[in-house]
Amino acid sequence: MAKIMFVNRNAPHGTIYAWEGLEVVLIFGAYENELSAVYMDDAVFSLKKGQDTSALGIKGFLQTLPVLEDYGCEKIYVDKESMEKRGLKVDDFAIPVEVMDSAGIGKIMEEQDVILPF
Amino acid sequence: MLHIVNKSPYMKSSLESCIRVAQKNAPILLIEDAVLGAAVGGSVEGLVQGALKDHPVYALGADISARGLAGSLTPGVKVIDYADFVDLVEQHKPMTWL
C-alpha cells in the first residue's frame, strides 16, 4: 500500500488543474492506497464554501469535496500561510480540513511514496 | 525529496512556496522558465541566496544556455545536464511545483 499525496496549488475554474486534481482522487479511490491531499497557494479557493459555477456552465466542486473521504482520501491539509494570505479562515471551507504550517506540510510530503501535483 | 520548479519566480509563487516548504538539505532543481530566477542581480536573487543556505540548488544547463544566462548565474547555483537530472530523480522522490 503506497502513501500517495495530491498537492493542489492552482486556482479553481481558471484552468483545469483543480478539477483534474479532484477527479484523480476519485480514480485512485478504487485502489488500496493511503491517500491524502494538500491545498496550498491559490488552490485554497477550491475548498471555499458558496461556489456557484452555474453561470460558467461547468460542474463545481461542492458536490465532490464531501465524498473525498468515502473514496479513501481522509486527510485534507491546508497550508496556513496560503490561507491567511488570501484572507480565508478555516470556517470558509466546505469540508473539514487540517490547517498546517510550512514545516508540517514539508514533513508530510517527505513521508509520501508518491506525490502528484496539480 | 527533489523539488523541481519550472515556472518563472517573477510570474508565479512556485519557487517561493517550494523554498518555504522544502525540508533542510532537500535539493531544488530549476528547469524551463524557473532558471530565470538563477540570473544574478534580479529581485529574486535574495530568495535564491536564502535557499542556497539550506539546499543544494541546481539549474538545467540547456535551459540556462537557451536564455543566455550561462555567464550570469547567482554564485552557488550548480549547472547540471540531462544525465545529472536523471541521476537526481533516481536518488530522490520528485515533487514538481507546477
Backbone of each chain as ProteinMPNN parsed JSONL, in Angstrom:
{"seq_chain_A": "MAKIMFVNRNAPHGTIYAWEGLEVVLIFGAYENELSAVYMDDAVFSLKKGQDTSALGIKGFLQTLPVLEDYGCEKIYVDKESMEKRGLKVDDFAIPVEVMDSAGIGKIMEEQDVILPF", "coords_chain_A": {"N_chain_A": [[0.85, -1.205, 0.0], [0.711, 2.057, -1.006], [1.72, 5.326, 0.006], [0.097, 8.057, -1.076], [0.05, 11.342, -2.169], [-1.854, 14.15, -3.085], [-1.013, 17.149, -4.361], [-2.319, 20.172, -4.46], [-2.178, 23.249, -6.098], [-3.062, 25.161, -7.812], [-5.426, 27.725, -8.804], [-9.038, 27.365, -8.665], [-11.266, 26.708, -11.475], [-10.199, 28.665, -13.409], [-8.238, 27.281, -14.774], [-7.85, 23.813, -15.78], [-6.568, 22.346, -13.887], [-7.321, 22.161, -11.073], [-9.749, 20.8, -11.145], [-9.02, 18.377, -12.373], [-7.3, 17.464, -10.431], [-9.027, 16.784, -8.44], [-10.683, 14.849, -9.627], [-8.852, 12.791, -10.036], [-8.352, 11.833, -7.538], [-10.679, 10.463, -6.997], [-10.468, 8.408, -8.836], [-8.171, 7.085, -7.911], [-9.216, 6.172, -5.594], [-10.268, 3.71, -6.074], [-8.323, 1.872, -5.667], [-6.122, 0.156, -3.328], [-4.72, 2.309, -1.454], [-2.981, 4.69, 0.622], [-4.364, 7.662, 0.872], [-3.953, 11.226, 0.601], [-4.511, 14.786, 0.624], [-3.197, 17.97, -0.221], [-3.871, 21.4, 0.005], [-2.661, 24.297, -1.263], [-1.24, 27.617, -1.866], [-3.021, 29.281, -4.519], [-4.901, 27.279, -4.698], [-6.284, 26.952, -2.347], [-8.671, 28.251, -2.579], [-10.269, 26.458, -3.908], [-11.589, 25.01, -2.038], [-13.475, 26.587, -0.958], [-16.537, 27.573, 0.577], [-19.825, 28.08, -0.889], [-19.363, 28.315, -3.637], [-20.552, 28.905, -6.87], [-20.97, 27.679, -9.866], [-22.763, 27.727, -11.896], [-23.378, 29.732, -13.808], [-21.121, 29.685, -15.329], [-21.38, 27.401, -16.638], [-20.194, 24.999, -15.933], [-19.388, 22.033, -14.02], [-19.304, 22.288, -10.532], [-17.21, 22.11, -7.531], [-18.383, 21.513, -5.147], [-20.138, 19.376, -4.739], [-18.507, 17.223, -4.93], [-16.341, 17.44, -3.136], [-17.196, 16.667, -0.438], [-17.267, 13.876, -0.647], [-14.741, 12.895, -0.838], [-13.574, 11.709, 1.369], [-15.0, 9.31, 1.508], [-13.906, 8.022, -0.617], [-11.489, 7.282, 0.266], [-9.674, 9.268, 0.755], [-8.753, 10.578, 3.395], [-7.363, 12.481, 4.757], [-7.154, 15.88, 4.581], [-5.216, 18.522, 3.991], [-4.523, 21.967, 4.675], [-2.518, 24.643, 3.711], [-1.365, 26.894, 6.001], [-0.225, 29.49, 5.689], [-0.829, 30.138, 3.009], [-3.602, 30.206, 3.143], [-4.114, 32.267, 5.026], [-2.9, 34.442, 3.78], [-4.638, 34.916, 1.733], [-6.859, 35.851, 2.931], [-8.605, 33.986, 4.003], [-10.399, 31.844, 6.282], [-10.571, 28.982, 8.471], [-13.24, 28.362, 8.752], [-14.29, 29.086, 6.349], [-14.164, 27.024, 4.604], [-15.587, 24.295, 2.739], [-15.467, 21.712, 3.612], [-14.269, 19.629, 6.362], [-10.957, 20.387, 7.334], [-7.402, 20.004, 7.907], [-5.445, 22.43, 9.162], [-2.174, 23.45, 8.491], [1.249, 24.339, 9.211], [4.115, 25.623, 7.279], [6.403, 24.007, 7.772], [5.247, 21.674, 8.706], [3.755, 20.806, 6.48], [5.857, 20.341, 4.701], [7.095, 18.233, 6.023], [5.161, 16.114, 5.975], [5.03, 15.743, 3.256], [7.528, 14.648, 2.697], [7.159, 12.151, 3.777], [5.73, 10.695, 1.98], [5.157, 8.134, -0.577], [4.596, 8.668, -3.189], [4.055, 11.675, -4.974], [1.558, 13.603, -6.423], [1.273, 16.342, -8.369], [-0.96, 19.131, -8.846]], "CA_chain_A": [[0.0, 0.0, 0.0], [1.556, 3.244, -1.146], [1.208, 6.611, 0.51], [0.01, 8.945, -2.232], [-0.454, 12.669, -1.804], [-2.2, 15.047, -4.187], [-0.668, 18.513, -3.948], [-3.068, 21.124, -5.3], [-1.653, 24.604, -5.916], [-3.641, 26.1, -8.786], [-6.76, 28.256, -8.515], [-10.127, 26.646, -9.33], [-12.062, 27.27, -12.589], [-9.434, 29.352, -14.453], [-7.599, 26.209, -15.55], [-8.427, 22.503, -15.488], [-5.764, 21.658, -12.867], [-8.021, 21.881, -9.819], [-10.754, 19.781, -11.423], [-8.3, 17.117, -12.603], [-6.752, 17.057, -9.142], [-10.133, 16.194, -7.682], [-11.095, 13.637, -10.344], [-7.869, 11.723, -9.919], [-8.526, 11.243, -6.2], [-11.782, 9.508, -7.11], [-9.94, 7.25, -9.567], [-7.267, 6.352, -7.015], [-10.034, 5.584, -4.543], [-10.593, 2.331, -6.447], [-7.194, 1.004, -5.318], [-5.764, 0.171, -1.908], [-3.606, 3.191, -1.147], [-3.244, 5.664, 1.665], [-4.455, 8.916, 0.118], [-4.139, 12.498, 1.29], [-4.446, 15.924, -0.296], [-2.787, 19.266, 0.317], [-4.283, 22.575, -0.76], [-1.841, 25.464, -0.934], [-1.294, 28.717, -2.834], [-4.39, 29.65, -4.906], [-5.814, 26.126, -4.603], [-7.127, 27.017, -1.142], [-10.005, 28.713, -3.004], [-11.052, 25.308, -4.386], [-12.329, 24.455, -0.907], [-14.346, 27.611, -0.377], [-17.998, 27.435, 0.582], [-20.605, 29.044, -1.659], [-19.008, 28.428, -5.056], [-21.683, 28.647, -7.77], [-20.407, 27.705, -11.212], [-23.838, 27.512, -12.874], [-23.292, 30.704, -14.899], [-19.98, 29.307, -16.178], [-21.771, 26.186, -17.361], [-19.333, 23.866, -15.575], [-19.699, 21.393, -12.738], [-18.471, 22.823, -9.439], [-16.519, 21.144, -6.666], [-19.003, 21.358, -3.831], [-20.756, 18.055, -4.582], [-17.45, 16.203, -4.913], [-15.459, 17.569, -1.962], [-17.569, 15.886, 0.744], [-17.134, 12.424, -0.829], [-13.319, 12.507, -0.888], [-13.339, 10.815, 2.499], [-15.551, 7.993, 1.151], [-13.003, 7.437, -1.613], [-10.231, 6.922, 0.925], [-8.802, 10.419, 0.978], [-9.278, 11.01, 4.691], [-6.62, 13.633, 5.275], [-7.097, 17.053, 3.705], [-4.421, 19.542, 4.669], [-4.483, 23.302, 4.073], [-1.339, 25.408, 4.096], [-1.813, 28.03, 6.815], [0.221, 30.774, 5.126], [-1.605, 30.407, 1.786], [-4.963, 30.525, 3.576], [-4.149, 33.577, 5.682], [-2.514, 35.454, 2.801], [-5.803, 35.176, 0.876], [-7.974, 36.318, 3.753], [-9.543, 32.902, 4.303], [-10.317, 31.207, 7.596], [-10.945, 27.569, 8.39], [-14.702, 28.312, 8.625], [-14.666, 29.383, 4.964], [-14.046, 25.829, 3.763], [-16.805, 23.497, 2.629], [-15.268, 20.411, 4.271], [-13.28, 19.722, 7.452], [-9.57, 20.289, 6.884], [-6.393, 20.218, 8.932], [-4.572, 23.548, 8.781], [-0.816, 23.089, 8.882], [2.255, 25.331, 8.824], [5.022, 25.223, 6.194], [7.267, 22.903, 8.193], [4.393, 20.486, 8.792], [3.455, 20.383, 5.1], [7.104, 19.785, 4.176], [7.36, 16.954, 6.684], [4.28, 15.056, 5.469], [5.418, 15.475, 1.855], [8.685, 13.739, 2.726], [6.722, 10.815, 4.209], [4.948, 10.039, 0.915], [5.832, 7.337, -1.605], [4.371, 9.329, -4.473], [3.337, 12.951, -4.933], [1.003, 14.009, -7.717], [0.974, 17.779, -8.296], [-1.982, 19.703, -9.735]], "C_chain_A": [[0.881, 1.249, 0.0], [0.882, 4.457, -0.506], [1.26, 7.612, -0.648], [-0.618, 10.269, -1.807], [-0.693, 13.513, -3.051], [-1.929, 16.473, -3.703], [-1.303, 19.493, -4.932], [-2.58, 22.537, -5.03], [-2.307, 25.624, -6.836], [-5.064, 26.504, -8.406], [-7.831, 27.438, -9.235], [-10.675, 27.431, -10.524], [-11.282, 27.953, -13.706], [-8.694, 28.379, -15.353], [-8.211, 24.883, -15.107], [-7.708, 21.778, -14.335], [-6.578, 21.225, -11.643], [-9.039, 20.758, -10.013], [-10.094, 18.411, -11.6], [-7.761, 16.55, -11.281], [-7.795, 16.365, -8.278], [-10.563, 14.86, -8.302], [-10.149, 12.466, -10.086], [-7.929, 11.073, -8.533], [-9.603, 10.162, -6.271], [-11.328, 8.235, -7.833], [-9.061, 6.4, -8.64], [-8.024, 5.68, -5.873], [-10.388, 4.13, -4.821], [-9.487, 1.356, -6.041], [-6.876, 1.138, -3.83], [-4.535, 1.036, -1.675], [-3.996, 4.11, -0.003], [-3.192, 7.05, 1.018], [-4.557, 10.132, 1.04], [-4.024, 13.612, 0.256], [-4.002, 17.166, 0.457], [-3.351, 20.343, -0.596], [-3.422, 23.739, -0.321], [-1.84, 26.454, -2.09], [-2.755, 28.955, -3.253], [-5.389, 28.497, -4.797], [-6.667, 26.155, -3.343], [-8.542, 27.495, -1.491], [-10.881, 27.579, -3.528], [-11.954, 24.754, -3.293], [-13.392, 25.401, -0.366], [-15.828, 27.27, -0.494], [-18.613, 28.4, -0.432], [-20.216, 29.201, -3.116], [-20.227, 28.057, -5.908], [-21.199, 28.798, -9.205], [-21.486, 27.623, -12.294], [-23.744, 28.479, -14.06], [-22.103, 30.431, -15.828], [-20.301, 28.056, -17.0], [-20.859, 25.004, -17.088], [-19.736, 23.32, -14.213], [-18.761, 21.968, -11.674], [-17.862, 21.716, -8.604], [-17.336, 20.73, -5.451], [-19.708, 20.019, -3.624], [-19.693, 16.985, -4.372], [-16.615, 16.241, -3.629], [-15.889, 16.693, -0.776], [-17.391, 14.363, 0.578], [-15.677, 11.971, -0.884], [-13.01, 11.472, 0.197], [-13.83, 9.404, 2.172], [-14.672, 7.272, 0.13], [-11.606, 7.189, -1.033], [-9.264, 8.058, 1.148], [-9.265, 11.088, 2.274], [-8.586, 12.241, 5.244], [-6.578, 14.742, 4.228], [-6.374, 18.158, 4.487], [-4.501, 20.864, 3.909], [-3.248, 24.03, 4.612], [-1.786, 26.728, 4.75], [-1.457, 29.364, 6.158], [-0.575, 31.143, 3.869], [-3.018, 30.871, 2.143], [-5.03, 31.949, 4.115], [-3.835, 34.717, 4.699], [-3.703, 35.861, 1.925], [-7.05, 35.558, 1.669], [-8.986, 35.243, 4.097], [-9.31, 32.369, 5.718], [-10.838, 29.784, 7.455], [-12.467, 27.409, 8.234], [-15.17, 28.559, 7.188], [-14.681, 28.141, 4.082], [-15.288, 24.947, 3.851], [-16.695, 22.14, 3.318], [-14.269, 20.577, 5.423], [-11.872, 19.524, 6.91], [-8.647, 20.416, 8.089], [-5.457, 21.317, 8.442], [-3.179, 23.292, 9.346], [0.185, 24.155, 8.43], [3.228, 24.75, 7.785], [5.853, 23.994, 6.558], [6.484, 21.59, 8.232], [4.077, 19.92, 7.413], [4.701, 19.706, 4.505], [7.381, 18.395, 4.734], [6.467, 15.838, 6.113], [4.563, 14.739, 3.99], [6.549, 14.456, 1.806], [8.265, 12.303, 3.056], [6.016, 10.027, 3.105], [5.802, 9.152, 0.025], [5.742, 8.048, -2.954], [3.639, 10.653, -4.236], [2.84, 13.289, -6.322], [0.59, 15.482, -7.623], [-0.085, 18.222, -9.29], [-2.062, 21.211, -9.554]], "O_chain_A": [[1.691, 1.454, 0.904], [-0.342, 4.585, -0.485], [2.336, 7.963, -1.131], [-1.672, 10.304, -1.172], [0.148, 13.581, -3.948], [-2.549, 16.94, -2.748], [-0.873, 19.618, -6.079], [-2.563, 22.985, -3.884], [-2.122, 26.828, -6.655], [-5.802, 25.743, -7.781], [-7.567, 26.878, -10.298], [-10.564, 28.655, -10.579], [-11.673, 27.831, -14.867], [-8.541, 28.62, -16.55], [-9.002, 24.844, -14.164], [-8.168, 20.738, -13.864], [-6.528, 20.066, -11.232], [-9.178, 19.879, -9.163], [-10.555, 17.413, -11.045], [-7.765, 15.341, -11.049], [-7.48, 15.475, -7.488], [-10.778, 13.874, -7.597], [-10.573, 11.32, -9.938], [-7.593, 9.899, -8.379], [-9.462, 9.088, -5.686], [-11.747, 7.13, -7.488], [-9.184, 5.176, -8.589], [-7.529, 4.733, -5.263], [-10.767, 3.397, -3.908], [-9.694, 0.143, -6.069], [-7.294, 2.086, -3.166], [-3.414, 0.529, -1.7], [-5.175, 4.287, 0.303], [-2.121, 7.545, 0.665], [-5.163, 10.073, 2.11], [-3.508, 13.407, -0.843], [-4.376, 17.387, 1.609], [-3.313, 20.216, -1.82], [-3.442, 24.131, 0.846], [-2.373, 26.169, -3.163], [-3.647, 28.839, -2.413], [-6.599, 28.725, -4.803], [-7.676, 25.454, -3.272], [-9.498, 27.181, -0.782], [-12.102, 27.719, -3.588], [-12.962, 24.107, -3.579], [-14.121, 25.063, 0.567], [-16.298, 26.758, -1.51], [-18.004, 29.409, -0.79], [-20.687, 30.126, -3.778], [-20.853, 27.021, -5.689], [-21.038, 29.914, -9.7], [-21.171, 27.466, -13.474], [-24.005, 28.085, -15.196], [-22.081, 30.889, -16.97], [-19.58, 27.708, -17.935], [-20.754, 24.1, -17.917], [-20.324, 24.01, -13.381], [-17.561, 22.11, -11.908], [-17.982, 20.535, -8.929], [-17.034, 19.73, -4.8], [-19.866, 19.566, -2.49], [-19.94, 15.97, -3.721], [-16.231, 15.197, -3.102], [-15.043, 16.04, -0.165], [-17.367, 13.641, 1.575], [-15.411, 10.772, -0.97], [-12.289, 10.501, -0.03], [-13.172, 8.419, 2.509], [-14.702, 6.045, 0.035], [-10.66, 6.918, -1.773], [-8.165, 7.856, 1.664], [-10.057, 12.03, 2.256], [-9.133, 12.955, 6.085], [-6.039, 14.565, 3.136], [-6.867, 18.652, 5.501], [-4.54, 20.891, 2.679], [-2.98, 24.025, 5.814], [-2.476, 27.548, 4.143], [-2.294, 30.264, 6.081], [-0.951, 32.3, 3.68], [-3.557, 31.797, 1.537], [-5.887, 32.738, 3.716], [-4.416, 35.8, 4.773], [-3.775, 36.989, 1.438], [-8.157, 35.58, 1.132], [-10.122, 35.561, 4.45], [-8.209, 32.43, 6.265], [-11.462, 29.429, 6.455], [-12.928, 26.429, 7.649], [-16.319, 28.272, 6.851], [-15.152, 28.189, 2.946], [-15.945, 24.865, 4.889], [-17.708, 21.491, 3.581], [-13.514, 21.548, 5.457], [-11.621, 18.609, 6.126], [-9.057, 20.875, 9.155], [-4.764, 21.156, 7.437], [-3.022, 22.961, 10.521], [-0.006, 24.795, 7.396], [3.179, 23.564, 7.458], [5.991, 23.064, 5.763], [6.99, 20.537, 7.844], [4.124, 18.708, 7.202], [4.61, 18.643, 3.891], [7.838, 17.501, 4.022], [6.953, 14.75, 5.803], [4.362, 13.612, 3.538], [6.539, 13.531, 0.995], [8.938, 11.351, 2.661], [5.735, 8.84, 3.267], [7.005, 9.37, -0.12], [6.683, 8.032, -3.748], [2.729, 10.739, -3.411], [3.605, 13.266, -7.286], [-0.333, 15.825, -6.885], [-0.116, 17.759, -10.43], [-2.864, 21.871, -10.214]]}, "seq_chain_B": "MLHIVNKSPYMKSSLESCIRVAQKNAPILLIEDAVLGAAVGGSVEGLVQGALKDHPVYALGADISARGLAGSLTPGVKVIDYADFVDLVEQHKPMTWL", "coords_chain_B": {"N_chain_B": [[13.806, 14.303, -0.8], [13.341, 15.572, -4.067], [12.904, 18.755, -5.244], [11.306, 20.114, -7.932], [11.168, 22.887, -9.987], [9.448, 24.711, -12.429], [8.442, 27.128, -13.251], [8.649, 30.66, -13.881], [9.946, 32.666, -11.296], [9.217, 35.278, -11.291], [6.726, 35.395, -12.308], [5.109, 33.515, -11.065], [4.344, 32.039, -7.826], [5.605, 29.689, -7.309], [8.362, 28.945, -6.806], [8.888, 30.321, -4.465], [7.014, 29.165, -2.68], [7.899, 26.549, -2.736], [10.461, 26.774, -1.568], [9.738, 27.571, 0.945], [8.464, 25.343, 1.984], [10.138, 23.138, 1.571], [12.197, 20.676, 3.071], [15.133, 20.937, 5.145], [18.229, 20.674, 3.438], [17.119, 19.308, 1.277], [17.304, 18.85, -2.199], [16.901, 21.402, -4.738], [15.711, 21.888, -7.943], [15.965, 23.876, -10.767], [14.221, 24.281, -13.717], [13.327, 24.87, -17.203], [11.342, 27.847, -17.433], [11.891, 28.522, -14.821], [14.599, 28.822, -14.463], [15.164, 31.461, -14.852], [15.115, 32.648, -12.428], [17.6, 32.15, -11.415], [19.304, 33.977, -12.428], [21.757, 36.45, -11.982], [21.485, 39.419, -9.961], [18.753, 39.959, -10.175], [15.439, 40.688, -8.801], [14.695, 38.505, -7.34], [16.936, 37.374, -6.418], [17.764, 37.365, -3.752], [15.993, 35.578, -2.633], [16.81, 33.192, -3.812], [19.441, 33.088, -2.881], [18.926, 32.787, -0.181], [17.756, 30.256, -0.241], [19.957, 28.768, -0.957], [21.397, 28.573, 1.368], [20.256, 26.521, 2.804], [19.821, 24.462, 1.043], [21.005, 22.393, -1.693], [21.113, 23.974, -4.817], [20.144, 23.473, -8.075], [20.43, 24.07, -11.616], [19.146, 23.576, -14.853], [21.315, 23.107, -17.482], [20.777, 23.253, -20.287], [18.502, 24.843, -20.406], [19.446, 27.132, -19.191], [21.467, 27.963, -20.994], [19.95, 28.366, -23.305], [18.66, 30.667, -22.665], [20.618, 32.524, -22.52], [22.025, 32.822, -20.14], [24.297, 31.729, -19.109], [26.672, 32.987, -18.283], [25.962, 34.556, -16.163], [25.068, 33.738, -13.549], [23.635, 33.355, -10.276], [25.987, 33.042, -7.71], [26.834, 29.809, -6.51], [24.693, 28.386, -7.426], [24.321, 25.345, -9.029], [25.095, 24.183, -12.22], [23.602, 21.742, -14.207], [23.452, 18.796, -16.384], [21.264, 16.861, -18.627], [21.708, 14.175, -17.993], [22.578, 14.326, -15.361], [20.245, 15.285, -14.245], [18.588, 13.05, -14.514], [19.963, 11.343, -12.773], [19.522, 12.672, -10.334], [16.75, 12.386, -10.065], [16.619, 9.675, -9.799], [17.824, 9.354, -7.354], [16.247, 10.725, -5.53], [12.855, 11.12, -4.364], [10.622, 12.75, -6.516], [9.093, 15.996, -6.37], [7.016, 18.03, -8.114], [6.661, 21.412, -8.73], [4.234, 22.664, -10.184]], "CA_chain_B": [[12.864, 14.712, -1.851], [13.847, 16.531, -5.057], [11.877, 19.736, -5.607], [11.526, 20.584, -9.295], [10.366, 24.086, -10.269], [9.559, 25.044, -13.859], [7.799, 28.422, -13.555], [9.437, 31.843, -13.536], [9.575, 33.236, -9.986], [8.669, 36.619, -11.489], [5.327, 35.246, -12.734], [4.352, 32.64, -10.159], [4.917, 31.892, -6.485], [6.034, 28.291, -7.14], [9.68, 28.824, -6.175], [8.756, 30.815, -3.097], [6.308, 28.15, -1.893], [8.801, 25.405, -2.673], [11.521, 27.049, -0.588], [9.087, 27.67, 2.259], [8.032, 24.021, 2.445], [11.202, 22.122, 1.426], [12.947, 20.35, 4.279], [16.545, 21.283, 5.067], [19.111, 19.826, 2.615], [16.458, 18.742, 0.094], [17.748, 19.576, -3.39], [15.927, 22.147, -5.548], [16.167, 21.943, -9.338], [15.269, 24.849, -11.608], [14.204, 23.937, -15.141], [12.466, 25.72, -18.04], [11.349, 29.273, -17.074], [12.369, 28.729, -13.443], [16.015, 29.203, -14.451], [15.252, 32.931, -14.817], [15.355, 33.001, -11.032], [19.01, 31.951, -11.083], [20.097, 35.066, -13.012], [22.307, 37.345, -10.962], [21.032, 40.807, -9.977], [17.303, 40.123, -10.237], [14.822, 40.952, -7.497], [14.517, 37.244, -6.596], [18.25, 36.836, -6.066], [17.802, 37.135, -2.308], [15.227, 34.344, -2.396], [17.676, 32.073, -4.219], [20.569, 33.048, -1.935], [18.384, 32.205, 1.053], [17.579, 28.818, -0.483], [21.291, 28.143, -1.027], [21.885, 28.321, 2.733], [19.687, 25.277, 3.337], [19.594, 23.458, -0.009], [21.704, 22.485, -2.971], [20.227, 24.489, -5.87], [20.631, 23.116, -9.401], [19.698, 24.633, -12.754], [19.4, 22.758, -16.041], [22.186, 23.838, -18.396], [20.146, 23.505, -21.59], [17.586, 25.975, -20.238], [20.293, 28.3, -18.885], [22.114, 28.384, -22.24], [18.934, 28.849, -24.244], [18.236, 32.015, -22.249], [21.79, 33.387, -22.484], [22.329, 33.137, -18.739], [25.427, 30.912, -18.638], [27.707, 33.795, -17.643], [25.423, 35.492, -15.167], [24.27, 32.999, -12.56], [23.87, 33.598, -8.852], [27.009, 32.1, -7.249], [26.336, 28.719, -5.663], [23.765, 27.57, -8.215], [25.097, 24.38, -9.811], [24.511, 23.881, -13.533], [23.665, 20.296, -14.477], [22.927, 18.39, -17.701], [20.117, 15.951, -18.553], [22.106, 12.929, -17.315], [22.56, 14.646, -13.921], [18.813, 15.397, -13.925], [18.112, 11.67, -14.343], [20.574, 10.846, -11.529], [18.824, 13.287, -9.191], [15.414, 11.787, -9.937], [16.842, 8.309, -9.292], [18.259, 9.401, -5.951], [15.257, 11.366, -4.657], [11.475, 11.169, -4.846], [10.396, 14.107, -7.015], [7.859, 16.78, -6.202], [7.074, 19.085, -9.126], [5.861, 22.595, -8.367], [3.662, 23.107, -11.46]], "C_chain_B": [[13.492, 15.773, -2.755], [12.708, 17.474, -5.459], [12.208, 20.321, -6.976], [10.584, 21.764, -9.57], [10.548, 24.452, -11.738], [8.905, 26.377, -14.236], [8.694, 29.583, -13.128], [8.998, 32.391, -12.178], [9.054, 34.662, -10.099], [7.182, 36.572, -11.853], [4.489, 34.461, -11.731], [5.086, 32.452, -8.835], [5.498, 30.496, -6.246], [7.36, 28.169, -6.391], [9.618, 29.236, -4.705], [8.091, 29.761, -2.199], [7.186, 26.925, -1.695], [9.841, 25.598, -1.572], [10.945, 27.08, 0.822], [8.824, 26.281, 2.843], [9.177, 22.993, 2.459], [11.965, 21.925, 2.727], [14.424, 20.638, 4.042], [17.332, 20.219, 4.288], [18.445, 19.163, 1.414], [16.886, 19.538, -1.139], [16.591, 20.25, -4.147], [16.504, 22.267, -6.955], [15.306, 22.916, -10.134], [15.366, 24.403, -13.068], [13.274, 24.91, -15.871], [12.516, 27.178, -17.536], [11.852, 29.539, -15.655], [13.836, 29.138, -13.407], [16.193, 30.73, -14.458], [15.549, 33.417, -13.4], [16.812, 32.878, -10.627], [19.894, 33.065, -11.64], [20.51, 36.051, -11.929], [21.679, 38.743, -11.089], [19.539, 41.033, -10.072], [16.713, 40.309, -8.845], [14.597, 39.675, -6.693], [15.856, 36.642, -6.169], [18.348, 36.504, -4.569], [17.093, 35.845, -1.927], [16.096, 33.122, -2.69], [18.871, 31.947, -3.272], [20.129, 32.444, -0.604], [18.24, 30.694, 0.924], [18.921, 28.099, -0.457], [21.872, 27.854, 0.366], [21.437, 26.948, 3.233], [19.587, 24.144, 2.318], [20.656, 23.552, -1.104], [20.703, 22.991, -4.022], [20.873, 24.204, -7.225], [19.819, 23.84, -10.461], [20.109, 23.848, -14.001], [20.131, 23.588, -17.109], [21.539, 24.182, -19.727], [19.225, 24.718, -21.515], [18.338, 27.271, -19.936], [20.885, 28.859, -20.194], [21.113, 28.996, -23.206], [18.53, 30.279, -23.934], [19.421, 32.975, -22.107], [22.269, 33.74, -21.089], [23.59, 32.444, -18.215], [26.475, 31.727, -17.885], [27.218, 34.663, -16.508], [24.518, 34.801, -14.15], [24.626, 33.404, -11.135], [24.888, 32.575, -8.341], [26.418, 31.052, -6.3], [25.355, 27.825, -6.393], [24.595, 26.644, -9.115], [24.383, 24.058, -11.119], [24.693, 22.392, -13.813], [23.127, 20.001, -15.878], [21.802, 17.359, -17.514], [20.46, 14.649, -17.818], [22.108, 13.142, -15.794], [21.11, 14.724, -13.412], [18.26, 13.993, -13.639], [18.672, 11.081, -13.038], [19.832, 11.383, -10.3], [17.461, 12.635, -8.959], [15.52, 10.341, -9.433], [17.128, 8.31, -7.796], [17.191, 9.93, -4.993], [13.865, 11.206, -5.256], [11.21, 12.59, -5.335], [9.048, 14.708, -6.598], [7.973, 17.941, -7.185], [6.11, 20.209, -8.774], [5.313, 23.219, -9.645], [3.258, 24.576, -11.436]], "O_chain_B": [[14.09, 16.739, -2.282], [11.673, 17.03, -5.956], [13.254, 20.943, -7.161], [9.369, 21.655, -9.409], [11.674, 24.497, -12.235], [8.826, 26.714, -15.417], [9.409, 29.492, -12.13], [7.803, 32.562, -11.939], [8.515, 35.207, -9.136], [6.47, 37.568, -11.728], [3.296, 34.719, -11.573], [6.292, 32.677, -8.741], [5.844, 30.154, -5.115], [7.473, 27.382, -5.451], [10.207, 28.599, -3.832], [8.558, 29.503, -1.089], [7.21, 26.336, -0.615], [10.072, 24.708, -0.754], [11.598, 26.66, 1.777], [8.947, 26.074, 4.05], [9.172, 22.078, 3.282], [12.332, 22.89, 3.399], [14.91, 20.595, 2.912], [17.12, 19.019, 4.466], [19.124, 18.522, 0.612], [16.837, 20.768, -1.126], [15.47, 19.742, -4.189], [17.644, 22.694, -7.134], [14.081, 22.797, -10.172], [16.46, 24.176, -13.585], [12.535, 25.671, -15.246], [13.595, 27.692, -17.244], [12.203, 30.673, -15.328], [14.281, 29.738, -12.429], [17.262, 31.228, -14.105], [16.16, 34.468, -13.207], [17.223, 33.436, -9.609], [21.093, 33.104, -11.362], [19.71, 36.43, -11.073], [21.379, 39.192, -12.195], [19.089, 42.179, -10.052], [17.394, 40.113, -7.838], [14.335, 39.743, -5.492], [15.904, 35.538, -5.626], [18.939, 35.496, -4.18], [17.521, 35.119, -1.03], [16.118, 32.154, -1.929], [19.266, 30.841, -2.904], [20.871, 31.684, 0.02], [18.556, 29.945, 1.849], [19.017, 26.963, 0.006], [22.735, 26.989, 0.516], [22.152, 26.294, 3.993], [19.302, 23.002, 2.679], [21.149, 24.638, -1.412], [19.58, 22.494, -4.102], [21.996, 24.631, -7.494], [18.659, 24.184, -10.237], [21.278, 23.503, -14.173], [19.637, 24.618, -17.57], [21.73, 25.283, -20.243], [19.172, 25.523, -22.445], [17.936, 28.354, -20.358], [20.812, 30.058, -20.462], [21.388, 30.012, -23.844], [18.108, 31.02, -24.822], [19.26, 34.1, -21.635], [22.842, 34.806, -20.866], [23.918, 32.551, -17.034], [27.099, 31.222, -16.952], [27.994, 35.435, -15.944], [23.379, 35.207, -13.919], [25.769, 33.75, -10.837], [24.688, 31.373, -8.513], [25.619, 31.364, -5.416], [25.189, 26.656, -6.045], [25.458, 27.101, -9.864], [23.204, 23.704, -11.119], [25.79, 21.85, -13.676], [22.443, 20.828, -16.483], [21.435, 17.029, -16.386], [19.622, 14.087, -17.112], [21.698, 12.263, -15.036], [20.8, 14.288, -12.303], [17.557, 13.78, -12.651], [17.956, 10.41, -12.294], [19.553, 10.645, -9.355], [17.067, 12.368, -7.824], [14.633, 9.848, -8.735], [16.731, 7.399, -7.069], [17.215, 9.63, -3.799], [13.698, 11.16, -6.474], [11.542, 13.547, -4.635], [8.031, 14.022, -6.495], [8.906, 18.74, -7.106], [4.919, 19.992, -8.553], [5.869, 24.2, -10.14], [2.762, 25.096, -12.435]]}, "name": "protein", "num_of_chains": 2, "seq": "MAKIMFVNRNAPHGTIYAWEGLEVVLIFGAYENELSAVYMDDAVFSLKKGQDTSALGIKGFLQTLPVLEDYGCEKIYVDKESMEKRGLKVDDFAIPVEVMDSAGIGKIMEEQDVILPFMLHIVNKSPYMKSSLESCIRVAQKNAPILLIEDAVLGAAVGGSVEGLVQGALKDHPVYALGADISARGLAGSLTPGVKVIDYADFVDLVEQHKPMTWL"}
